[in-house]
Amino acid sequence: MDFQTLFGGPEKRAPPKGNNARRPTRKNRTQTLRSIKIKRSYVPTMWRSIFRQWAQQTAAEAFRSRVQEMAQNVEEQPPAPPRPIDLGVVFALASEGGGLEDRLSDKVWIKGEAGQVCIGSAGERTLALIVTGPGEKSARVGTEALILGHRPRWIIAAGFAGALSDHVQPFDIVIPDRLLNTAGRSLQVGLTLDAATPNAAGLHVGPLVSVSELARSPQQRRELAHTYQALAVDLESFGVADVCREYQVPMWVVKIITDGVDQQLPFEIAYLMKPRKWTEKLGAVTAAIWNRPGSIKDMWRLNELALRASDRLAAFLLSMVRSLP
């Protein structure tokens, strides 16, 4: 027994035997060391990945549990009471109600089969505006939906009208005290002004007749004036008033004049006033411009007139809203 064996010296390895035996080269030793380092470094990386996945899963479960808890609390709370509506305003066209809608605050929009309703505030009053589409039938459906869905205390049939008298000029306000239709029916308007109210400021009180077709020509308006002795003509007011009578909702009518008694309206306006799809209306406008290039000037002028009339109508309506009891 030698000294190294007795005291634990370095062990001597026998040289490899056989023809295929090789001594480990430097390259092999380097690859072996690298594989050992990779295996050693893989262990903490693996645990970090496991811990990260566990943390993410725990956070997701906690978030999901919190969302479900909040949803349950919301379901348990009683629903918020609807906003009481002081005044419902019925328009046939969006261009008629645009001025008033722009002046409301805290607005929300509700889309329904009978038309779009805009609910907003004017001072301490809450208003519901509905655009029904032109014509008596659409006005009836929209008014009934407004009454049943929002229960307004009062209703106003507002919008544009045509003059039937030389004393009534564009941008004047007409507040009818009596409504007529071409079937011979007549309705008294419960809320109106005294017929003796002076009209020096462009305010008129008197009868209004509702017809089924737009009166475009001066001759048509003169005939209506002679037959019904009315100050103005429109399409929807009688239908709105008739529905309000059925549901016993107090109402009145406020109309602004957009065309004088001797003014001729373009043919295209009568077509566009009828309830149609927007694609059909776009096609009608394109055809009108193609067949009569001057119609684009007429439509532009009417659009400018509608904007001015809508703003003036809105200012007058808001002055009335402030005086409501």
KEKOLPA-895851 format. One record per residue (C-alpha): x, y, z. Coordinates in steps of 0.5 Angstrom, whole numbers, padded with zeros to 4 digits, always signed. Example, Ala and Ser with C-alpha at 12.3 -4.5 7.8 and 13.67 -1.06 7.14 Angstrom:
REM residues 2
+0025-0009+0016+0027-0002+0014
//
This chain:
REM residues 325
+0000+0000+0000+0003+0007-0002+0003+0013+0001-0003+0016-0003-0008+0011-0002-0007+0011+0005-0008+0018+0006-0013+0019+0000-0009+0022-0005-0011+0023-0012-0014+0017-0015-0011+0014-0021-0015+0012-0027-0013+0006-0031-0012+0008-0038-0018+0007-0043-0017+0000-0046-0020-0002-0053-0019+0000-0060-0025+0005-0059-0023+0008-0053-0021+0016-0053-0019+0021-0048-0024+0026-0047-0022+0032-0051-0022+0040-0049-0029+0041-0053-0032+0035-0050-0031+0037-0043-0033+0044-0045-0040+0042-0048-0041+0037-0041-0040+0043-0037-0045+0048-0041-0050+0042-0040-0049+0042-0033-0050+0049-0032-0056+0049-0037-0059+0044-0032-0057+0048-0026-0060+0054-0029-0067+0051-0031-0069+0049-0024-0070+0056-0022-0073+0058-0028-0078+0053-0028-0080+0055-0021-0081+0062-0023-0085+0060-0029-0089+0056-0024-0090+0061-0019-0092+0066-0024-0097+0062-0027-0100+0061-0020-0100+0068-0018-0104+0070-0025-0109+0065-0024-0110+0067-0017-0111+0074-0019-0116+0072-0024-0120+0068-0020-0120+0074-0014-0122+0079-0020-0127+0074-0022-0130+0073-0015-0130+0081-0014-0134+0082-0021-0139+0077-0019-0140+0080-0012-0141+0087-0015-0146+0084-0020-0150+0081-0015-0150+0087-0011-0152+0091-0017-0158+0086-0018-0160+0086-0011-0161+0094-0011-0168+0096-0013-0168+0099-0020-0167+0107-0020-0174+0110-0021-0175+0113-0028-0174+0121-0029-0181+0124-0029-0183+0127-0035-0186+0134-0035-0187+0136-0042-0187+0131-0048-0186+0135-0055-0188+0131-0061-0184+0133-0068-0185+0130-0075-0178+0131-0077-0171+0132-0074-0170+0138-0077-0176+0141-0073-0173+0139-0066-0166+0140-0067-0166+0147-0064-0169+0145-0058-0165+0138-0057-0159+0142-0058-0161+0147-0052-0162+0141-0047-0157+0138-0042-0156+0131-0039-0159+0128-0045-0160+0121-0047-0163+0118-0053-0168+0112-0053-0169+0108-0060-0176+0105-0061-0180+0103-0066-0185+0109-0066-0179+0114-0067-0173+0116-0063-0174+0120-0056-0169+0125-0053-0170+0126-0046-0166+0132-0043-0167+0138-0038-0169+0145-0039-0167+0148-0032-0171+0144-0027-0176+0141-0032-0175+0135-0036-0177+0134-0043-0178+0128-0048-0177+0130-0055-0180+0125-0060-0179+0125-0068-0185+0121-0071-0184+0122-0078-0188+0126-0083-0196+0125-0083-0202+0124-0079-0201+0116-0078-0194+0117-0076-0196+0122-0071-0201+0118-0068-0196+0112-0067-0191+0116-0064-0195+0120-0059-0198+0114-0056-0192+0111-0055-0189+0117-0052-0195+0117-0047-0195+0110-0045-0187+0110-0045-0186+0116-0041-0192+0119-0038-0191+0126-0039-0195+0131-0036-0196+0136-0042-0195+0135-0049-0194+0140-0055-0195+0138-0062-0189+0143-0065-0186+0144-0072-0186+0147-0078-0193+0150-0082-0195+0153-0088-0199+0160-0088-0206+0161-0090-0206+0168-0089-0203+0174-0092-0202+0177-0085-0198+0170-0083-0191+0171-0085-0185+0166-0085-0182+0165-0078-0188+0168-0074-0191+0163-0069-0198+0160-0069-0201+0157-0063-0208+0154-0065-0214+0155-0061-0218+0150-0066-0216+0144-0070-0219+0142-0076-0218+0136-0081-0221+0135-0088-0226+0130-0086-0230+0135-0082-0228+0134-0075-0226+0139-0070-0222+0139-0064-0221+0145-0059-0214+0146-0056-0214+0146-0048-0208+0150-0047-0207+0156-0052-0207+0164-0051-0213+0169-0051-0215+0170-0059-0214+0177-0057-0207+0177-0056-0203+0182-0060-0199+0179-0066-0195+0185-0067-0189+0181-0065-0191+0175-0070-0195+0171-0065-0202+0169-0068-0208+0165-0065-0213+0162-0069-0215+0155-0073-0210+0150-0076-0212+0145-0081-0208+0138-0082-0208+0135-0089-0206+0129-0091-0202+0132-0097-0197+0137-0097-0200+0144-0100-0194+0146-0104-0197+0151-0109-0201+0158-0107-0207+0156-0110-0208+0150-0106-0207+0154-0100-0212+0159-0102-0217+0154-0103-0215+0151-0096-0216+0158-0093-0223+0159-0096-0225+0152-0094-0223+0152-0087-0222+0159-0085-0215+0157-0082-0209+0161-0081-0204+0155-0082-0203+0148-0085-0199+0142-0083-0200+0135-0083-0199+0132-0076-0203+0137-0071-0210+0134-0071-0207+0127-0070-0203+0129-0064-0209+0132-0061-0214+0126-0062-0209+0122-0059-0208+0126-0053-0216+0127-0052-0216+0119-0052-0211+0119-0046-0214+0125-0043-0207+0129-0043-0207+0136-0043-0204+0139-0050-0203+0145-0054-0200+0146-0061-0194+0151-0063-0192+0152-0070-0187+0156-0074-0189+0158-0081-0183+0156-0086-0187+0158-0092-0192+0164-0094-0199+0163-0097-0196+0165-0104-0190+0161-0104-0189+0155-0109-0185+0149-0106-0181+0145-0110-0184+0138-0112-0178+0134-0109-0180+0137-0102-0187+0133-0103-0183+0127-0104-0178+0127-0099-0183+0129-0094-0187+0122-0095-0184+0116-0090-0179+0113-0094-0172+0109-0093-0166+0113-0093-0163+0110-0099-0170+0112-0103-0169+0119-0101-0162+0119-0103-0164+0117-0110-0169+0122-0110-0164+0127-0108-0159+0125-0113-0165+0124-0119-0167+0131-0117-0160+0134-0118-0159+0131-0124-0166+0132-0128-0166+0140-0125-0159+0142-0123-0163+0148-0120-0166+0144-0114-0160+0144-0111-0160+0151-0109-0167+0150-0107-0166+0145-0102-0160+0149-0099-0164+0155-0098-0170+0151-0095-0164+0147-0091-0162+0154-0088-0169+0156-0087-0170+0150-0083-0164+0152-0079-0167+0159-0077-0174+0156-0076-0172+0151-0071-0168+0156-0067-0173+0161-0066-0178+0155-0065-0174+0152-0059-0173+0159-0056-0180+0160-0056-0182+0153-0053-0176+0154-0048-0180+0161-0046-0186+0157-0045-0183+0151-0041-0181+0156-0036-0188+0159-0034-0191+0152-0033-0194+0151-0026
//
